[in-house]
Amino acid sequence: MKIEDIKRVLILGSGTMGVQIGIQSAMHGYQVSIFIRNPAKNDLVWADIHKRTDLIVKQKAISREEADQMLKRIYTTNDPADAAKDADLLSESVPEIVSLKKEIFEKFNKLCPKHTIFTTNTSTLRPSILAESTGRPERFLALHFNNPIFITKNTDIMGHPGTSKEVLNMTIEFGRRIGLIPIVLDKEQPGYIINTLLLGLINKSLSLVANGITTPQQLDKSWMSTMKMGIGIFGIMDSIGLDVGFGIREDHALTSGNKQAIKIYEYLKTNYIDKGHFGVKTGQGFYKYPHPEYENPDFLM
């Protein structure tokens, strides 16, 4: 199999990241199939696709005419066999639950062609944890995207000890062909590079807020004014989704006995998770959307 043989990309997970990965692939000429497990979400997924496409056009990343052609390359289906048919590369972006990811991979291993490369967009897990469940460990690795993809313009690529060199090299080239900079890790590292650095910032920020030292808004003001950035740590968390990785945070808090981890977990659970406030995707997190406070011209005053 050669890189030229990759023509159809299968997206598993039709949320924030899955939709963006599909759009990024279709923008660069690939046929894209997005599997939507719940038929009731069909219209919501397409509304998200159109909203993100309009934003990309507004940012002048592509023209309206190019966007219309790109949309024709995106296909959605509720039928897993239909979605898997003729897939050359699979990208998985389901929630960070090991059992769920394994179940998905086992299912699609039976449905996809033998040549299909399997990739995971996991933010926190080592691919070796999931490799055997794919049924094709030598054709499996992490291909991780940072949100929003068309702005960050890079992708983390991380194999596991059983990933074949050929598949690794093809995935690196695929990253280039969809307009991104491949960031290749030589060893498995949960969180890759940016997320490892970001996790430290997030945990320190949450500690300051959970301990009553400051508020999300004040911390973001400090970060944005000092670092000359248009978004702060809590705005970034809203963009990622407060539910992303929360299960792992919960497990750690409840099993480690770490008092600070417990305090952060209880702060997030009580004030946001239990209320369904997950960030941008739900319209509210640390800020309200679509017009968060940190975008106001006077936020830093």
N, C-alpha and C positions, 0 to 999 in steps of 0.2 A: 504494500500500500504506500502511495506517495501523497504528499501534501495536496497535489492537484486532484486527488481522488475524494477529498473532503468537499462535499457539495451541500449536504443537508445536515443541519444542526437540530438536535432534539433538546428542548428545554423542559425539564421536570421541576415544577415549582413556578407558579404563575403570579408570584407576589412582586414586591418592589424590585428585587434583583433579577429574578427570572425574566421579567418583561424587559428590563434594560439590556440583559445579555442577548435576548432575542433581537431587539432593535439594533444593537451594535453589530451583530452578525449580519442581519438583513441589510443594513446600511452599506456593507462592504460586499454585497453580491451573493450572500449565501441564502439558500432556501431554509426557512425556519419553521419547525413544528413545535407549538407550545401545547403541552398536555395540561388540561384543566380538569382536575379530579372532580370538582363539584359543578355540575351543569348550571346551577343557580348563579354561578359567578361569571358566566360567559360575558354578559354585558359589561360587568364591572372591569373585567380584564381588558376588553376592547376599549372601554372608556379611558383606562389608564394608558394603553398603547397610544391612543390618539392624543391624549394630553401631553405625554412625554415627547411625542413626535413634534407637536406644535411648539414645544419649548425649544427643541433642537433647531427647528427652522427659525424661530425667533432669535436664537443665539447665532444664527447664520453658519451653523456647522454644515448644513445641507440646504439646498433650495427647496421650494415647495414642490416643484416638479420631481426632483429626486426623492423627496419624501413620499410622494404618491406612488412612485415606482417601488420604493422600499416596502411600503405597506402591502403591496401585492405579493411580496415574497414571504409574508408571515401568514401561517395557517394555524388555526386552533382547533382542537378536538377533545372530546371527552372519552374517546375510545383509546385505551392504551395500546392496543395492537396497531391501530391506524397511526398513532403518533410515532410508534417505534419503527414502522415500515421504512426501509431504505435509509435509516439514520446512519451517518458516518461518524458523528461526534455527539456525545450526550453530555449535557451540562445539568447538574443537579443542584437545586437551590431550595430544598425543603427545609423546615425548621431544624435547629441544632439538637436533634434527638437521635442518638445513635441507633436505637431500635427501629425508628421510622426510616432513617436513611438506609439501613440494611435491608429492610422489607422492600423498599422501592428498588434498590439495586438488584435484589434477588428476582423480583418480578420482571424487570426490564431486561435482565440477562437472558431470560427465556424468550423474549419478544424481539430483541434487536438482532441484526445480522452479526455474525461472528467477528467481522472486521471492525465493528463500532468501537471507537475509543470512548471510554467512560471517564468523566471528570466530575469532581465535586467542588462546589463553591464554598465549602465550609469555611467559617471564619476562625474556628477554635480547635478543630479536631485534626489529628494526624491521619493522613490517608491510609496508613498501615492498619489502623483500627477497622477500616471499612473494606479493605482490599479483598479479602476472601469472599465477602458477601456479593461481590460483583461477578464472581464466577470467571473472571478474566483479569486476575491481579496484574499480569504483565502489561495489560492495556489500560491501566487505571492510574490516575494521579490527580493532584489538586490543581485546578485552574480557577483561581480566585480573583474576583473583581471588586474594585473599590467604588463606593457610591458617592456621587453620580458618575457613572462610567465615562460619559462623553466629555467630562471635565477633568477627572483624575488621569485618564488616558494611560493607565498601566494595568498590568495583570500579574499576579503572583503565580509562579509555576513551581510546584513542589512534588517530586516523585516520592516513592517509598522504595525500600531496598529491592523490591521485585519488579519495579517499573522498567520496561525495556528501554534501552537507549534510543531506539528508533521512534518509539511512541513519545518519549520526552522531547526529542528534536522536532517531531511533527507538531507537537502542541506548542512549542516555542514559536515555530513559524506561523502557526495558526493565529497566535496572539498578535504577531506583526501584521498579518493579512487582514485583521479586523481593526487595524489602526491604533494598536496599543503598544506600549513599551513592555516587553517581557522582563519581569524581575525574577530571576531564577535562584532558587535556594538549593544549596548543595546537600543539606541535611534536613530532615523533618523538624519543623519548629511550629508548634501550635500558635496561631496568631500571625505567622509570617513575620514581616519586618514592621510595616506601618502599624498593624493591629497590636503587635507586641509593645511598641512604643506608646500607642494610643491608649492601650489598656491601663498602663501605668498612670497616664494623665487622668483617665476616667476615674480610676479607683481613688486617687488622691483628691480629685475634685468632689467625688461623692462623699468622701470622709469629711471634708471641710463642711459640706452642707448637712449631712446626717448628724454631725456633732454640734450643729447650731452655730457654727462660726460665721457663716455667710449664707447668701442665697444663690440659686443658680444664675440669676440675672447679674448680681454683683460680681460673681466669679467670671462670668462671660465678658463683662465690661473690662475687667482687669486683663483678661487674656487678649481680647480683641484690640484694645488700645496699645498694649505692650508689644504684641506680635504683629500688629498692623494687618489683621485678618478680618474678613467680613463675616465670620461665624465663630462662635465660642465652643467650648467643650460640651456644654449642655445642648446647644443647638445641633452639634454633631451627633450626640446621643439620640436626639429626636429624629434626625435623618436616618440613622441606622435602624432605629426601632427599639424601644425599651424592652420589648419582649424577646428580642434576639439574644440568645445566650442566657436568658434569665433562669432557665431550668438548671444550667450548670452552676450559676451563681447560687441558686437555692440549695442545690445538693451540697455545695461547698460550705455554705453557712450552717446548714443543719447537721453536717457530719464532722466538720473540723473543730467546732467549738471556739473558733476565732471570734472574739467579741466584736471586733470592728467589722468583720464580714457579716455578722449577724445584724449589726446596727444598720449597715447599708442595705442589706436584704429587706429588713423590716420597713425601712424608709421608702424604698421603691415599691414594695408590695402594697403598703397601706395607702400611699399617696397617689400611685399611678397604676400599677398592674391590676389591682382589685377593682379599680374604677374604669378599666379599659382604655386608659390614656397611654397609648404606646408611642406617641409622637406624630410625625407628619402623616403617617398612614391612617391615623384615626382622627386627625384634625386637632388633637391636643396631646401635649406631653408636658415638658417644662414650659413650652410656649404654645400659643394657639395659632392654628394655621387655617388658611393659606397665607396670612400676613403676620408673621411672627414679629414680636416686639423688637428683636435685634436688627431688623431691616429698616426700622424707622431712622431717619436722619439724625434725630436728637437722642438716640439710645446711648451714645457715648458722652453725652453732656452731663 
